[in-house]
Every structure is written in structure tokens, then in C-alpha cells.
Amino acid sequence: MIQFIWRFYATHSTGSRFNIQSLNSRILAVKKLAEIAAGIAYIR
């Protein structure tokens, strides 16, 4: 699971780090990961 998150973050953190669009997409990705993690915790 951690490897999946790391790979997911690595694929979404590429590109210009000062690009606002990439920053917004990274925030959305983190929110999605938080929702997925909350769903997994809820299932367990």
C-alpha cells in the first residue's frame, strides 16, 4: 500500500514544481488518497 502511494505521488509530482496547475492537481491527488485511505480504514 505504501509503495502504491509512493508511486502515485511520484507520478503526480513530476514537472514544474512552481506550476500552479500541477500544485492544484497534486492537492487533489492528496485529497483522493486521503479519501481512499479513509475508505480502507472504514472497511476495516
Backbone as a ProteinNet text record, in pm:
[ID]
protein_1_A
[PRIMARY]
MIQFIWRFYATHSTGSRFNIQSLNSRILAVKKLAEIAAGIAYIR
[TERTIARY]
84.1	0	87.3	191.1	278.6	349.9	388.7	455.4	361.5	233.4	136	123.8	115.7	103.6	228.7	346.2	470.1	475.7	437.4	439.1	338.2	221.1	117	165.8	231.4	282.4	394.1	480.5	592.8	541.9	435.3	384.1	314.9	263.3	190.6	279.3	403.2	490.3	592.3	580.4	673.3	633.4	728.3	700.4	747.6	707.7	748.3	681.1	762	705	646.7	675.9	622.2	502.3	454.9	338.1	213.1	126.5	8.7	-83.9	-96.7	-186.5	-136.9	-6.3	45.6	28.5	40	21.3	-123	-217.8	-359.4	-389.2	-333.6	-359.5	-298.5	-184.3	-122.4	-209.8	-268.8	-358.2	-479.2	-534	-647.7	-606.9	-486.3	-439.3	-426.6	-377.7	-364.5	-502.5	-598.5	-734.4	-792.2	-767.6	-817.5	-753.2	-622.3	-553.9	-611.9	-641.9	-699.1	-836.8	-916	-1048.1	-1034.5	-937.6	-916	-871.8	-778.7	-729.7	-843.1	-927.6	-1040.4	-1137.4	-1157.8	-1246.5	-1191.5	-1060.9	-999.4	-1009.4	-984.8	-994.4	-1139.3	-1233.6	-1374.2	-1413.2	-1362	-1392.4	-1335.8	-1215.3	-1155	-1223.2
-120.2	0	124.8	124.3	242.2	258.9	148.8	157.5	216.7	179.6	234.8	385.6	428.6	572.1	644.6	585.5	649.5	660.3	552.3	554.9	655.9	661.4	755.5	899.4	924.9	1059.1	1094.6	996.2	1022.9	1058.3	991.5	1020	1155.7	1201.5	1328.1	1445.1	1416.4	1525.6	1562.3	1501.9	1534.3	1666.5	1728.3	1855.2	1972.8	2091.5	2212.9	2220	2234	2240.1	2377.3	2474.3	2608.6	2634.8	2527.1	2543.3	2530.2	2632.2	2632.7	2516.8	2485	2375.4	2243.5	2219.1	2093.5	2091	2207.6	2213.3	2180.6	2237.3	2208.8	2062	2004.7	1864.4	1776.7	1820.2	1741.8	1747.3	1864.3	1875.6	1785.3	1784.3	1696.7	1551.4	1517.2	1379.2	1341.2	1432.9	1404.5	1387.1	1469	1454.8	1319.3	1277.4	1147.2	1036.4	1047.8	946	942.6	1060.1	1064.2	997.5	1020.6	958.1	807	761.3	618.1	556.8	623.4	571.3	567	669.7	671.8	558.8	533.6	424	290.1	270.7	144.7	129.3	237.2	231.5	203.5	258	236.6	90.9	33.5	-106.8	-196	-165.9	-244.8	-208.9
0	0	0	82.7	86.1	-47.5	-108.2	-238.6	-341.6	-334.1	-427.6	-408.9	-283.4	-256	-305.5	-279.7	-321.5	-473.2	-542	-688.3	-740.1	-675.6	-715.7	-697.8	-584.6	-557.8	-654.4	-685.2	-774.7	-914.3	-959.5	-1093.2	-1097.1	-982.8	-980.6	-937.2	-900.2	-855.4	-962.9	-1082.7	-1189.6	-1253.1	-1320.4	-1386.8	-1304.3	-1347.8	-1277.8	-1142.1	-1038.4	-904	-874.3	-958	-936.4	-1025.6	-1091.9	-1178.2	-1091.4	-1097.7	-1011.3	-1046.5	-1175	-1213.7	-1155.9	-1163.2	-1109	-957.7	-894.7	-749.9	-714.3	-790.2	-763.4	-787.4	-894.5	-922.7	-814.3	-758.2	-650.6	-524.8	-497.4	-381.5	-400.9	-523.3	-549.9	-533.9	-577.7	-564.9	-418.3	-336.8	-193.6	-131.5	-174.6	-121.1	-159.8	-286	-329.2	-246.6	-223.8	-142.9	-2.2	53.7	188.4	188.8	83.5	76.7	64.6	-18.6	-35	97.6	165	293.2	394.8	395.3	489	454.9	326.3	285.9	329.3	313.5	355.8	506.8	579.3	725.5	766.5	691.1	724.8	699.9	589.9	559.7	669.7	714.9	821.3	952.2
[MASK]
++++++++++++++++++++++++++++++++++++++++++++

